[in-house]
Amino acid sequence: MQIHWKRTLRTNTSERFLGVDNGIEIAAADIHYLSNGQVAGTMILLDHAAPGGEWNDAAVMEVLRSLDDGYLPDVDVDAGNLNYTVVVAKVLGNYESTNDATRA
């Protein structure tokens, strides 16, 4: 995998990233910086992008380390100060609110 990460949202205590491999969205990550120096993340792996059709431990760790190495220099999964919850999901679509006052 050759994952390129794009930061799509940043606040004082959190970030959101989108991971792309060969032009295909493969993952999304929400990262939260906690006051005790720990970092908690949720990594959402997209089911259609699983190498060989299924996400295995090696592929999951490759994605996690890719984000860690590129964007999280002060924390590390192996050091124990970065923890992820990993979810495999299917994108259903994008839903946005509307300002249509005629809707009930």
Buried (B, 14 or more C-beta within 10 A) or exposed (E): EEBEBEEEEEEEEBBBBBBBBEEEBBBBBBBEBEEEEEBBBBBBBBEEBBBEEEBEEEBBEEBBBBBBEEEBEEBBBEEEBBEBEBEBEEEEEEEEEEEEEEEE
